[in-house]
Amino acid sequence: MEQNSLAQLPDQLVELAALAARLKAERKDFSEAATGMTFIEPILATLGWTGPDDVRPEYPVPGGTHLDYALIEDAKPVLCLEAKALRHSLDNQTFVDQVISYGTKVGVRWCVLTNGLDWRIFKSDAPPADQECVAEASLHQATGLQSAKRVAATLTHLSKESVTGGSLDEWGKRKFADSAIRRAVNRLLPKSPEELVRLVQDELCEEMASSEIDDSLARLRADFPQEAQTPFSVEDHTQGKPKKIVDMFLELDRRLRAFGPDVERVIRQEWIKYEAETSFATLTLQQTKLVMYVSLPLDESPHPEGLALKDVSAVGKLGVGDTKVAIFAESDVDGAEQIARASYEKSPRPE
């Protein structure tokens, strides 16, 4: 029965994404309770969490607080879910600390923070240095059935069958290992290859077997260049930039990374690149604007009203791509996302 329900998940996500877009266009606000009833609870039901024995709203947490939703198996919580109103950004560190704290107090490893559209998974028993988002899915990308299937593929790991059968734990541990080791490797580059496994093991806050590190490095190998490079961070690009530019970048960055679970962000000294199999967009931050390059010919790109696009296929540039997009104002972000999505959708996918 659950498999039949899960088969409907991509269609459901497309409908909910369209509803969210309509609410935004109509400037309608949704409370946390309305977000839960309209977006979160229907998705949970499709994932197999269907009744009062499965879902406990306002689950008591030691210390006198309450978790928005505890997902239950054999009368015990197996997944913590903290809900926020539709309008709220999940980038608020207070929200992240809150859901991780609830998971720790309740004794549940995997925690979910969601505003109905963005779903982020955290590992509550990770050391503080590694308490970053392990995986995320966003309905912002569910604009068509194919993209919705990619979102559904991640959300399916939160299904009752996956959680209670141990699949979430196995998948989540692999995702956590990849994220933690990626951060460790970024900190350790450049180092000679023969030192890498030992250095990664020393750098990690959580003890991992050499075999786990070997397996994770094999999965991550394609993410790292053969030549040693100095690692850079988002802060290297935002430092000294006006708040308006930083805010625009953070919003566009969030949207680009939410296109699909296959999106990787690569940070270099000159630019920030987004790729899925191949690069589909790069961003640079300037004092008065963001500049985005997309791997899409100018004549194949959408042309949102008010955005300045330029064909740069025959000229040198810092970014990777054929079309340059100048983003001056917050109102330009929607159009920039539309162009980047078209480039992402055209990116080749493995058969």
C-alpha positions as CSV (number, residue, x, y, z in Angstrom):
1,M,0.0,0.0,0.0
2,E,2.8,2.4,0.9
3,Q,4.6,1.8,-2.4
4,N,1.4,2.8,-4.3
5,S,1.2,5.9,-2.1
6,L,4.9,6.8,-2.8
7,A,4.3,6.5,-6.5
8,Q,1.9,9.5,-6.2
9,L,4.5,11.6,-4.4
10,P,6.0,13.4,-7.5
11,D,2.5,14.5,-8.7
12,Q,1.7,15.7,-5.2
13,L,4.9,17.8,-5.0
14,V,4.1,19.5,-8.3
15,E,0.7,20.4,-7.0
16,L,2.0,21.8,-3.7
17,A,4.8,23.7,-5.5
18,A,2.2,25.3,-7.7
19,L,0.0,26.2,-4.7
20,A,3.0,27.8,-3.0
21,A,3.7,29.9,-6.1
22,R,0.1,31.0,-6.2
23,L,0.1,32.0,-2.6
24,K,3.3,34.0,-3.1
25,A,1.8,35.7,-6.2
26,E,-1.3,36.6,-4.2
27,R,0.8,37.7,-1.2
28,K,-1.1,35.4,1.1
29,D,0.6,34.5,4.3
30,F,0.4,31.0,6.0
31,S,0.8,30.5,9.7
32,E,2.9,27.6,11.0
33,A,-0.3,25.6,11.7
34,A,-1.7,26.2,8.2
35,T,1.7,25.2,6.7
36,G,1.6,22.0,8.7
37,M,-2.0,21.2,7.7
38,T,-1.7,22.1,4.0
39,F,1.9,21.1,3.1
40,I,3.6,19.0,5.8
41,E,0.9,16.6,7.0
42,P,-0.2,15.6,3.4
43,I,3.4,14.8,2.5
44,L,3.9,12.8,5.7
45,A,0.7,10.8,4.9
46,T,2.0,10.0,1.4
47,L,5.2,8.9,3.0
48,G,3.2,6.4,5.0
49,W,2.8,8.3,8.3
50,T,-1.0,8.2,8.3
51,G,-2.6,8.2,11.7
52,P,-2.4,9.2,15.3
53,D,-0.3,6.1,16.1
54,D,2.2,7.2,13.5
55,V,2.3,11.0,14.0
56,R,2.2,12.8,17.4
57,P,1.9,16.6,17.1
58,E,3.3,18.7,20.0
59,Y,5.3,15.8,21.4
60,P,6.7,16.6,24.8
61,V,10.4,17.2,25.1
62,P,12.4,17.1,28.3
63,G,12.7,20.6,29.7
64,G,9.1,21.6,29.2
65,T,9.1,22.3,25.4
66,H,7.3,20.5,22.6
67,L,8.4,19.1,19.2
68,D,6.0,19.9,16.4
69,Y,5.8,16.3,15.1
70,A,7.3,13.1,16.4
71,L,7.0,10.1,14.0
72,I,6.3,7.0,16.0
73,E,7.0,3.3,15.7
74,D,6.2,0.8,18.5
75,A,5.1,3.7,20.7
76,K,8.6,5.3,20.5
77,P,9.7,8.4,18.4
78,V,11.9,7.4,15.5
79,L,12.1,10.7,13.6
80,C,11.8,14.3,14.9
81,L,10.2,17.0,12.7
82,E,10.2,20.7,13.5
83,A,7.9,22.9,11.4
84,K,8.1,26.5,10.5
85,A,5.7,28.8,8.7
86,L,5.9,28.8,4.9
87,R,7.4,32.3,4.8
88,H,10.3,31.4,7.1
89,S,13.8,30.7,5.8
90,L,15.5,27.6,7.2
91,D,18.9,29.3,7.1
92,N,18.1,30.7,10.6
93,Q,20.7,29.0,12.8
94,T,18.3,29.1,15.8
95,F,15.9,26.8,13.9
96,V,18.7,24.4,13.2
97,D,20.0,24.4,16.8
98,Q,16.4,23.9,18.0
99,V,15.6,20.7,16.0
100,I,19.0,19.2,16.7
101,S,18.5,19.9,20.4
102,Y,15.0,18.2,20.3
103,G,16.5,15.2,18.6
104,T,19.2,14.9,21.3
105,K,16.7,15.2,24.1
106,V,14.2,12.8,22.7
107,G,17.0,10.3,21.8
108,V,16.4,10.3,18.0
109,R,19.3,10.4,15.5
110,W,17.6,11.9,12.4
111,C,15.8,15.2,12.6
112,V,13.9,17.2,9.9
113,L,13.5,20.9,9.7
114,T,10.9,22.1,7.2
115,N,8.7,25.1,6.2
116,G,6.6,22.8,4.0
117,L,8.7,23.6,0.9
118,D,12.3,23.1,2.0
119,W,13.1,19.9,3.9
120,R,16.5,19.6,5.6
121,I,17.8,16.5,7.4
122,F,20.2,16.7,10.4
123,K,22.0,14.2,12.5
124,S,21.4,15.0,16.2
125,D,24.3,12.9,17.5
126,A,26.9,14.5,15.3
127,P,29.7,16.5,17.0
128,P,29.1,20.3,16.9
129,A,31.6,20.8,14.1
130,D,29.7,18.5,11.8
131,Q,26.1,19.5,12.7
132,E,25.4,20.8,9.2
133,C,22.6,19.8,6.9
134,V,23.1,16.2,5.8
135,A,20.6,16.3,2.9
136,E,17.9,18.5,1.7
137,A,15.0,18.5,-0.7
138,S,13.0,21.5,-2.0
139,L,9.6,21.8,-3.6
140,H,10.9,25.0,-5.3
141,Q,12.4,22.7,-7.9
142,A,9.3,20.6,-8.4
143,T,8.1,22.6,-11.4
144,G,7.7,19.5,-13.6
145,L,7.3,15.8,-13.2
146,Q,11.0,15.0,-13.9
147,S,12.3,17.5,-11.4
148,A,9.7,16.5,-8.9
149,K,10.9,12.9,-9.1
150,R,14.3,14.0,-8.0
151,V,12.8,15.8,-5.0
152,A,10.7,12.7,-4.2
153,A,13.8,10.5,-4.3
154,T,15.2,12.3,-1.3
155,L,11.9,12.6,0.6
156,T,11.3,8.9,0.1
157,H,14.1,8.3,2.6
158,L,11.8,9.8,5.2
159,S,9.0,7.2,4.5
160,K,7.8,5.0,7.2
161,E,9.2,1.9,5.5
162,S,12.6,3.6,5.1
163,V,12.8,4.9,8.7
164,T,11.5,1.7,10.4
165,G,13.3,-0.7,8.0
166,G,16.8,0.9,8.6
167,S,17.2,2.4,5.0
168,L,17.2,6.0,6.3
169,D,19.9,5.1,8.8
170,E,22.1,3.5,6.1
171,W,21.5,6.3,3.5
172,G,21.8,9.0,6.1
173,K,25.1,7.6,7.4
174,R,26.5,7.6,3.9
175,K,25.3,11.1,3.3
176,F,26.7,12.3,6.6
177,A,30.1,10.6,5.9
178,D,30.3,12.3,2.5
179,S,29.4,15.7,3.9
180,A,31.8,15.4,6.8
181,I,34.6,14.0,4.8
182,R,34.1,16.6,2.0
183,R,34.6,19.4,4.7
184,A,37.6,17.6,6.1
185,V,39.2,17.2,2.7
186,N,38.6,20.8,1.9
187,R,40.4,21.7,5.1
188,L,43.2,19.4,4.3
189,L,43.9,20.3,0.7
190,P,46.6,20.5,-0.5
191,K,48.2,17.3,0.8
192,S,49.9,14.4,-0.8
193,P,47.5,11.5,-1.7
194,E,49.3,9.0,0.5
195,E,48.6,11.1,3.6
196,L,45.0,11.8,2.8
197,V,43.2,8.9,4.5
198,R,45.2,9.2,7.7
199,L,44.8,13.0,7.8
200,V,41.0,12.8,7.1
201,Q,40.7,10.3,10.0
202,D,42.6,12.7,12.3
203,E,40.6,15.7,11.2
204,L,37.1,14.2,11.7
205,C,35.3,14.9,14.9
206,E,33.6,11.5,14.8
207,E,35.6,8.3,14.7
208,M,35.2,6.4,11.4
209,A,36.8,3.2,10.2
210,S,39.4,3.4,7.4
211,S,37.1,1.4,5.2
212,E,34.3,4.0,5.7
213,I,36.7,6.8,4.7
214,D,37.9,4.8,1.7
215,D,34.3,4.2,0.5
216,S,33.4,7.9,1.0
217,L,36.5,9.2,-0.8
218,A,35.7,6.9,-3.7
219,R,32.3,8.6,-4.0
220,L,33.8,12.0,-3.6
221,R,36.8,11.6,-5.9
222,A,35.2,13.3,-8.9
223,D,34.5,16.4,-6.7
224,F,38.2,17.2,-6.2
225,P,40.7,18.3,-8.8
226,Q,43.9,16.3,-9.4
227,E,46.0,19.3,-8.7
228,A,46.2,20.7,-5.2
229,Q,44.1,23.8,-4.7
230,T,43.7,26.2,-1.9
231,P,40.2,25.8,-0.4
232,F,37.9,28.8,-0.3
233,S,34.6,29.5,1.5
234,V,31.5,31.5,0.9
235,E,32.8,34.0,3.4
236,D,35.7,34.7,1.1
237,H,33.2,36.0,-1.5
238,T,30.8,37.8,0.8
239,Q,33.4,39.6,3.0
240,G,33.4,43.3,2.3
241,K,30.3,43.2,0.1
242,P,27.2,45.3,0.8
243,K,24.5,43.6,2.8
244,K,22.1,43.9,-0.2
245,I,24.5,42.0,-2.4
246,V,25.1,39.3,0.2
247,D,21.4,38.8,0.9
248,M,20.7,38.4,-2.9
249,F,23.5,35.9,-3.2
250,L,22.4,33.9,-0.2
251,E,18.8,33.7,-1.6
252,L,19.9,32.7,-5.1
253,D,22.5,30.3,-3.7
254,R,19.8,28.6,-1.7
255,R,17.5,28.3,-4.7
256,L,20.2,26.9,-7.0
257,R,21.3,24.3,-4.5
258,A,17.6,23.3,-4.1
259,F,17.3,22.4,-7.8
260,G,18.0,18.7,-7.0
261,P,20.0,16.3,-4.8
262,D,22.6,16.0,-7.6
263,V,23.6,19.7,-7.4
264,E,27.1,20.3,-6.0
265,R,28.6,23.8,-5.2
266,V,32.2,24.3,-5.9
267,I,33.9,27.4,-4.4
268,R,37.0,28.8,-6.0
269,Q,38.9,32.1,-5.6
270,E,37.3,33.8,-8.6
271,W,33.7,32.3,-8.6
272,I,31.2,29.9,-7.1
273,K,30.2,27.1,-9.4
274,Y,27.0,25.0,-9.4
275,E,27.1,21.6,-11.2
276,A,25.0,18.5,-11.8
277,E,27.2,16.1,-13.8
278,T,28.4,19.3,-15.6
279,S,28.5,22.9,-14.6
280,F,25.2,24.8,-15.2
281,A,25.9,28.2,-13.5
282,T,28.6,30.2,-11.8
283,L,28.2,33.3,-9.6
284,T,30.5,36.2,-8.8
285,L,29.8,38.9,-6.2
286,Q,30.6,42.5,-7.1
287,Q,29.9,45.7,-5.1
288,T,26.8,46.7,-7.1
289,K,25.5,43.5,-8.5
290,L,25.7,39.7,-8.8
291,V,27.0,38.3,-12.1
292,M,25.8,34.9,-13.2
293,Y,27.1,32.8,-16.1
294,V,25.0,29.9,-17.4
295,S,25.9,27.0,-19.7
296,L,23.1,27.9,-22.1
297,P,23.3,29.8,-25.4
298,L,21.7,33.2,-25.3
299,D,19.0,32.2,-27.9
300,E,18.0,29.1,-25.8
301,S,17.8,31.0,-22.5
302,P,14.6,32.5,-21.0
303,H,14.5,36.3,-21.1
304,P,12.7,37.4,-17.9
305,E,11.5,41.0,-18.1
306,G,14.0,43.5,-16.6
307,L,17.1,41.3,-16.7
308,A,20.1,42.2,-18.8
309,L,21.5,39.1,-20.7
310,K,24.6,39.1,-22.8
311,D,26.2,36.6,-25.2
312,V,29.7,35.9,-23.9
313,S,30.4,32.7,-25.7
314,A,33.2,34.2,-27.8
315,V,34.8,36.3,-25.1
316,G,37.0,35.6,-22.1
317,K,35.3,35.7,-18.7
318,L,35.8,34.5,-15.1
319,G,32.6,32.5,-15.1
320,V,31.9,29.3,-16.9
321,G,29.1,29.6,-19.4
322,D,27.9,31.2,-22.6
323,T,25.4,33.7,-21.3
324,K,26.0,36.4,-18.7
325,V,23.2,37.7,-16.5
326,A,23.5,40.9,-14.4
327,I,21.5,40.8,-11.1
328,F,21.1,44.3,-9.5
329,A,18.0,44.0,-7.3
330,E,16.1,41.5,-5.2
331,S,13.4,41.6,-7.8
332,D,15.9,40.1,-10.3
333,V,16.4,36.9,-8.3
334,D,13.2,35.2,-9.6
335,G,14.3,35.7,-13.2
336,A,17.9,34.6,-12.5
337,E,16.5,31.4,-10.9
338,Q,14.4,30.8,-14.0
339,I,17.5,31.1,-16.3
340,A,19.6,28.9,-14.0
341,R,16.9,26.3,-13.9
342,A,16.7,26.1,-17.7
343,S,20.5,25.6,-17.7
344,Y,20.2,22.9,-15.0
345,E,17.4,21.1,-16.8
346,K,19.5,21.0,-19.9
347,S,22.5,19.5,-18.1
348,P,23.2,15.9,-19.1
349,R,22.1,13.2,-16.8
350,P,23.5,9.7,-16.4
351,E,21.4,7.0,-18.1
